[in-house]
Amino acid sequence: MGKNGNKKTLKRILLCIRQYKWQVVGSLILALITVALTLYVPILTGQAVDLIIGPGNVDFSALMEILKKIVISVAVTALAQWLMNHINNRITYQVVKDIRTQAFNRLEIVPVSYMDSHPTGDIISRVITDVDQFSEGLLMGFTQLFTGVMTIAGTLLFMLSINPLITAVVVLLTPLSLVVASFIAKKSYTMFKHQSETRGELTGLVDEMLGNLKVVQAFGHGEEAQKEFEEINGRLAGYSMKATFFSSITNPATRFVNSMVYAAVGITGAYAAIRGMISIGQLTSFLSYANQYTKPFNEISGVVTELQNALVSASRVFKLIDEEPQPADRRDALELKNAEGRVDLEHVDFSYSPETKLIEDLNLSVKPGQRIAIVGPTGCGKTTVINLLMRFYDVNGGVIRVDGHGIQDITRKSLRENYGMVLQETWLKSGTIRENIAYGRPEASLEEVIRAAKEAHADSFIRRMPQGYDTVISEDGGSLSQGQKQLLCIARVMLCLPPMLILDEATSSIDTRTEIRIQKAFAKMMEGRTSFIVAHRLSTIREADVILVMEAGHIVEQGRHDELLAKGGHYAKLYNSQFAVS
């Protein structure tokens, strides 16, 4: 991201701040008060010095009046600064809250294809770490940038009012500080950009390894994972060191230039005082102003470095927020309620990438209440058909209809509410077992939850847990076995009982004895409901009304179990390969 990208990101940040403009105005007014009173104190100090003429020749009454003014000025400055910081904190964290909310909201509406093609860790890094980095830079910008710029401008005006010649010396030396700060800022920006990207890469790797730790250990991939981690971590350390180096030399470099400015003011001011051009008190004020004038350059240079980091982080978050959402439902989209369960696929074409064809000219007509089993080798398109039915992906060609309505004419929410889905990969959220079962119907009573659990044959093991249905489990199910987690997912669907069901290898993680009981529960659940069953174990689909045999995205055979066996085709080969007697 170059200068144009920087400007675009900065403009975007200002747009986010715009809705808090009155708070910004209040902060600016308080900054102005703080700076004005801070710069007024050196004048009072100079006047006090001029009242000390010599030993025993001091105007104490006038000195006390000046002292009162100094105390009042310092007290008001402290109060104004506290209020300004409080407002700046509110603005910063409100803006950060808005941006993080926008990012999370966008994640809920981006296409499934986006989630499939981006590492989860990198997405988490953008929403959490990058937003935090951005907030730190924004807070420093508000707190120090406003007051710094005002202090520089105000100090110049006060110095001009005392002596234009000495002020000219200060102004002539100022560009040195700006040149140094600008050079370092450009260098640090590149390093911060690499640091932010590499941090996202490292978060992705850690998330991937922790999420699949058992697989990593089972296949002895620990050393390779460690090497990969060390390589990325090494790059991150390198970029972080360089970013820190460039950002840390900013302050010493500008301080060196500022010390030169202070020395020049001291020498020029002393010469002017000797010549009678200014008083000793005015020289004192001038030295104080020279110090205050140069101090904001140190702060601003630090702010610029933090802003560079903030801009990089903000650009990554904004890139996420700007991702194309899935196409919105049509304005006249139908709310599908209590579907009959008639499903038709007409000349459906779909592929995840244009180069690789997957499903071509797929046709299927499902009557209400039918049980449709989909079988075939891995990669033939079974799960893809499910993704299309649920409209996680839209077809490239053809149309899918439910009850005679094209699913693109139906709202996604109402379409998905008419499906109950149990997948091979279980998903549980952090919370109680009751909350997990009632995920689709949070208002369900405990009695309804228990009934669903009993129908799914999960009640017995739930009651053996420490707090029964109020037992808290983690998002990965904690100590629950894969089969127990699957039973909870089945109970979740049992509770909702929508008119259509999708069972994608739903019993793959369950032992044979439990599977028999589950199959009976499924048979009851599927009565009068259109059901799509994806299965590898062909013994589980003998009772299906229609079995679809898929290969390379096409339906190559369809019929009942006995019919397909009698044909001696693809299904018979699959079935015999599973039940062949050696």
N, C-alpha and C positions, 0 to 999 in steps of 0.2 A: 504494500500500500504506500504510494508516494504522496506528494503534496496535495494532489487533488483528492486522494482518499482521506487524508488528514482533515482537509477542509470540509469534506462531505460528512465525516464522522462528527466533527466539531459542530457543524450546523445542526446535525441530528440531535446532539446532546442539548443544544440551546432550545430546540423545539420541545424536548422533554421537560426542560426547566420552565418553559414559557407559562405553563398553567399555574406556576407558583410565583408569578411576576411580582405580586404585591409583597410577598415575603422577601423577594430579592431586593425590591425597592427599600423595604425596611432595613435590610442588611446594609445596603449602600449608604443610607442616611446615618446609621449607627457607625459605619466605617468612617464616614466624613467627620462625624463628631469626635471619634477616637483620634483620628489623625490631626484634626484642628487643635484639639486640646493638648495632644502630645507635642505638637510643634509650638504651642503657645508657652509651654513650660520653659524652654531654653531662653525665650525673650525675658521672662520673669527672672530667670537665673542671672542673666546678663545685667538686668537692672539692679538686682541685689548686689552683684559684684561691684558695680559702679557706686553703690552707696557705702562701700567700705573704702574710704579714701586713705586711711592710714591708721596707725596705732592711736586709739582714743578718739578717732574721728570717724565714728560710725553713726548713721541715722537709724537707730533701733526701731523707732515708731514706724517709719516708712518700711523698714525691713520686715516688721511683723505683719504689716498689711500685705506685702508681697508673699510672705510665707503662707498666710491664710488663702490667698488666691491659688498658690501652688497646691496646697492640700485639697481645696475644692476641685481644682482641675484634675488632679490625680484620682480622686474618688469618683468623679463623674466619668472619667476615662475608663476606670476599672469596671464600672457598672455597664457602660455602653459596650465595652469589649465582651463582657459576659453575655449580654443580651444578643450581640451580634453572633457569637459562637453558637449560642443556643439555636438561633434562627438558621444559621448555616447547617448545623447538624440536622435539623428538621427537614430542610430543603434536600440535603444530600440523601438522607435515608428514605424520604418519600419518593425521590426520583429513582433511587435504586430499587425500591419496592415495586414501582411501576414497571421498570424495565424487566425485572425478574419475573413479574406476573405476566408481562407480554411474552417473554421467552417461554414460560411454562404453558401458557395458553396456545402458543404457536405449536408447541410439541404435541398438543392434543388434536390439532387439525392438520398436521403435515401428513402426506400420504404414507402408508406403511412402507412403501419403497424407500423413503428417506431413512427410516429407522433401520431398514435392512442393509442400507449401503453406508451407514456411518457408525463408527465405534461408539458404544454406549458411554465409555469413559470420557471420550472427548466431548460428548454432548453434556455430560454432568459437569465437566470442567468449565464449560462455557457458562452454564447456568449458575454455578456456585463460585468457583475460584475467580473467573474473569470478572464477574459482577463485583466481587469483593475488591479486586484490584482497582476496578473502575471507581468504586465508592471512595477508596483512599485518595486517589488522585483528585477526584472531584471535591472532596472535603478540603484538601490542601489548597485547591484552586480558589474556593470560596473564602477560606479563612485568611490566606496570605496574599493572594493575587490582588484582590480589591484594595486592601490596606497598603500593600506595597506600592502599587501604581499611584495611589493618592498621596502617600508619603513622599514619593519622589517629586511629584508635581508641586505639592505644598511646600516642601523644603526649598525647592528652587525659587518659588515666589518669596518666601521669607528671606532667603539669602540675597535675592535681588534687592529687596527693600533695605538691606543693611549696606551691601557693597557690590556693585555690578562687576568690578574687576576680578575680585576673588571668586565670584560665582562663575565667571567665564573660565577660570582655571579648572574649576570642578567639571564644568560641562565638556571642556575639551578632552579631559582624561576619561570621561564616562564611556565612550565607545569601546575602549579596551575591554572593559568588563562584559559588554554586550557581545563582542566578537568571540571572546573566550567561551561564554555561556552558549552561544549559538553553535560553535564548533563541537562542543561536548554533547549538546542535545542531539545533534544529528547522529553522532556515533552511538549514543546510548539507545536511541530509538530502534535501530536495527537489532541490537542485542536483546532488547525487551521483546521485540516481535518474535525472534527465534525462541526466547525463553518461554513465552506464552504458548507457542505452538508445540514445543517439546514437552511442556508440562501437561498439555492435553493428551499427547501421545503416551506419556508415562502413566497418566490416570487410566487411560484405556487399557494398557497392558495389565496394570494392577487389578482393575475390575475384571478383566478376562481371566486372570490367573486365580483370583479368589473365588470367582463364580464357578470355576470348574476345577477346584483344587484336588478333588478326589481323582479326576481323570489325569491331571498332571502328575500326581504321585503314582497312580496305577501304571502309567506308561513310562515312568522314570524320566519324565521331561524336566525335572527340577533343575538340573544343571544348565540345560539349554535356556530355560526360563530365566535363571539367575544371570546367565551371560547376556541375554537380551535386555534384562532389567539394568544391568550394570552399564551396558553400552548406551542406552537411552539416558540413564541417570548421569553418566559421565558427560554426555552432551549437554544435559540440562545444567550440570554443575559448571561446565565451561562457559555457557552463555550467561548464567547467573553471575559468575565471577566477573566476566567482562562488563556486563550491565552495571554491576555494583561498582566496579572500578571506575568506569566513566562517570557514573552518577556521583561517586564519592569525591572525585577530584574537582568537581564543579565548585564546591564550596571553598576549598583551599585556594583554587585559582582566582576566583573572584575576590576572595579576602585579600590576596596579595595585591591585586589591582586597587582594591579599596584602601588598603594601607598606603599605597602610593598617593591616592587622592587626599587622604587625611594629612600625610606629610607635606604635600604641596600646599594645602590650605593653611597648615600651621606655619610654614615658612613665609608664604605670601602675606598671611594675616599679621604675623609678628612684624614684618617689614612695614606694613600699612599702619600698625599701631605705633611703631617708633616714629614714623613720619607724621603721626597725628591725624591720619585719615579715619581711623576708627578708635573707639575706646577699648580699654581692657575688657570691660563687660561685653561689648559687642564681639570682641575676639573669642571670648568664652562661648557666646551663643553660636558664633560661626563654627567653632570646633565641634560643638554639640550637633549642629546641623549637618556638618560634613560626615559625622559618624552615623547620624540617622539617615542621611541621604544614601550612603553606601550600603547600609544594612539591608534594605529591601532588595538590593541586587543579589545578595547572597540567598535571601529567601525565595526570590522569584526564580533564580537559577535552579534551586532545589525543586520548586513547584513545576518548572518546565520539564525537569526530568521525570517527576511523578506523572505529569500530564501526558508525557510521551507513552509511559507505561499504561496509563488509563485509556488513551486513545487506541492503543493496540488491543487492549482487552475489550473496550467498547465496540470496536469494529468486528470482533469475533462474535460478540453477542448479537449485534445488529444484523450480522450475516445470517444468524440462526432465525432471528425475528422476521427477516425478509424472505425466508424460504417460501416457495410457492405452496399455499395450502391445497388440500384436496379440493376439487371443484365443489362449490357450494350446491346444496340442494336447490332444485328449481323452485321458483316462487309458487308455482301451482302444484308442487309435489304432493303426492297423496300420503296421508297418514294411514298406514296399514294396521288394521286392528282385527285381532282374532282371525288370522288367515285360515282359509280352508285347507291350504297345503298343496295346491296344484302348482307344480313347477315345470317350466318348459325351457329348454336350451335350444335355440334355433341358429344354426350355422355359426356357432361361436368360434372365434379365433382369438388366441392370446399367446403372447410370449413376453418373458421378462426383459429380454433385450432383442432388438431387431435382427441381430446376426443369428440368433439361435431360435429356430421355430420350436414351439412346444405343442400347443393345442390348435388344431386346424379343423374347421368345419364340423364341430361337435354338435350333435343333435340328440336330444333326450326329452321324453315326455313322461312326467311323473304324476300319477293320480293322487288325490288326497288320501292320506292314510297308508300309502305304500311304503314298504321298507326296501330301500335301494342300497345294495352293497356295492362298493367300488373296490376292485382288486387289480393287481398288476405289479410288475416289477418296480423297484425303486427308480424314481425319476420319470415315471410314465405320465405324471400329471394328476395323480389322485388328490393330493393336498391342494394343488392349484385350483382344481374344480371347487373345493371348499372355499378357498379364498375368493373366488369369483361369486359363488352363491352368497357369501356374506358381504360382498362388495368391498373387501379389503383392497382389491384391485378391480379396475374397470376393464371390461372386454375391449379388445382392439377391433373386433368386428362381430357382427351378429347381435343377438339380444337374448337376455335371460328374463323370463316372465314369472311372476308369482301371482296366482289367481287372475291371470290374464293381463296384468299390468307389468310393463317393463320396469325392472328394478331401478333404472335411472330416473323413472318417474315417481319413485317412492322415496320418502325421506330415509336416510341411512339409519337414523335412530329407531324409527318404527319397524324398519325391515329387520334389524338385528334383534329387536325385542321379541320378534316372532320366532326366533331360533334359540334353541338351547344347545350349548356347545360344550363337549368334553373332549379335551385334546390329550395326546400322548404326553406332552410336556405339561406338567402340573404347574399351576400358579396360585400361590397363597399370599395374602398380604399380612403385614405385621398387625396383630390384634388377636382377639379371642376366637376360639373355634366357632362360637355362635355367629360372630360378625362375618367370618369367612363363608359360612354356609348361607347366611342371609345377604350376601353381597349383591345379589340381583333384586332382593326384596328386603331392604333395611327395616321396613315397618312390620315384618313378619313376627308373630308371637313366638315365645319359647316352645309352646306346644307344637306349632307348625314346623319349627326347626327340628325338634326331636322326631316328629313323624317322618320328615324327609330323611333324616339320618338313619332311622330304622329301615326305611325302604331301600336305602343304599347300603345296608349292613355295616354302618359305621358307628351305630349307637353303642355297641358293646365296648369297643376299644376307647371311645370318647369317655365313657363313664369310669373307665379304669384310670383316667388321667387325674392329676392332683386336684384340679378345680373343675373337672368335668367340662361342661360347655363353656365355662368362663376361663378355661386355661388359655393363657396367652402364648402364642407361637410367633416365631420370627417369619420373615418373608420367605425363607426357604424351607419352612416347616420344622426347623430345629431337629429334634430327635425322632420325628415321625418317619416311618419307612416310606419308600416310594409308593407302595401299595396303599398305605393309610392316607397319604396325601391325595392319591387318585380317588379314593373313596369319598373324601371331603369334597372334591371337585364334582363328583357324581351327585352327592347330596345337594350341592348348590343348584344343580339343574333340576333335581327332583322337586325342590321347593318352588321353583318358578313354573315348571311344566308348560312351556310355550307350545304352540301348535305344530312346530317343526323342530326336529332334532338333528344334530350333527355329532357323530361319535367317531372321532379320528383316533383309531388305535386306543380306544378308551379303557380297555381291560388289559393292555400290554404289560402293566406293572403289577398285576394281581396274580396270586397263586391260583392253581387250577381249581382247588376246592372253593375258594371265594368267588372265582370267576363263574362257576356254575350258579351260585346264589345271585350274583350280579346279573347274569344273563336272564334269570327269572324276573328280577326287578326291572331290567330293561324291557323285557317282553310286556310287562304290565304298563310301563311308562310309554311304550311305543304304540299302544292300542289306540287306534283312531288318529295317530299322528304321522305325518310324513317324516320319514327318517332316512338320513344318509349315513351309511356305516362304512368307514374306511378300515379295512382289516388286512393283516398279513396272515394271521392264523385263520385259515379257511373253515376250521371247525366251528367258528363262532357265527357264521353267516348262512348256515344250511337252511334256516327258516326264512330267509329274505324272499320277498315277492319277486324281486328282479336283481340279478347279479350282473354288474357291468364289468367286463374285462377290458382294461385299458393297456395300450402299448403305444409308446411314442406319441402321446397326446390324442390318440384315436380310440374309439370304442370298437374293439375287434370282435367281441362276442357279447351277447346279452341273453338272459333267460333264467330259469330256476336252476337250482343246484343239480337235480337229477337230469334235467334236459341237457345241461352243459357237459355233465360227465358222459352222457350217452354220445354226444357229438365227438368226443375224443380230441378236442382242439386245445387251445391255449389254456383254458380253465382246467381241463382234465390233466394236462401236464403239470400245472401248478399244484393241483390237489394231490396227485400221485407222488410228486416230489416230496411233499410233506408227510405223506402216510405210506410211503413205499416200505415194503417188508424186505429186509435183507436176508 
